[in-house]
Amino acid sequence: MSALGPDRIGMIFELTRLVSDAGGNIIESRMTTLGSEFAMLLLVGGNWHALGKVERELEKLQGTADFSIQLHRTDPRPVRSDLMPYSVDIVCLDQTGIVSAVSGFFSARSIDIAECDTHSYAAAHSGAPMFGVRMVVNVPGRIHLGVLREEFMDFCDHLNLDAILEPVKG
């Protein structure tokens, strides 16, 4: 389920209560404010009756709410034991194309990006426009980690990105 609309107090409560009251269970979620909009992604689980009720209630809400809702049924993601999760943290002066370049680096090596969050902010002392990227990437076991780390650091040095690539802990 995805929902997008003007940011306002109570939106999370309204949607999560609807899921809970219908007997659904929120398995995973991502919720954030982007500009003046609020975006929510929920992976909802439950038996067929609960999921049907969630869908019906959301369809009713869709017509009266100030936000848009989309529903899509999905299958569980297959478990892959040959992937190693790594955390990527990047900080740099804000410049066009950072996410595209970094995602292209991983895509060219057939490395899956499982999560990606970005944010812009002003540097503490100078006020310079800064950009941060946090990713979780799934590195196939066939890739030599020392070589990957060296290529990634060279790539980041070339673009003047301050970066860390390390195993996900916990």
Sequence and secondary structure as in RCSB ss.txt:
>XXXX:A:sequence
MSALGPDRIGMIFELTRLVSDAGGNIIESRMTTLGSEFAMLLLVGGNWHALGKVERELEKLQGTADFSIQLHRTD
PRPVRSDLMPYSVDIVCLDQTGIVSAVSGFFSARSIDIAECDTHSYAAAHSGAPMFGVRMVVNVPGRIHLGVLRE
EFMDFCDHLNLDAILEPVKG
>XXXX:A:secstr
 EEEEE  TTHHHHHHHHHHHTT EEEEEEEEEETTEEEEEEEEE  HHHHHHHHHHHHHHHHHSSSEEE     
     TTEEEEEEEEEEE  TTHHHHHHHHHHHTT EEEEEEEEEEE TTT  EEEEEEEEEEEETTS HHHHHH
HHHHHHHHHT EEEEEE   
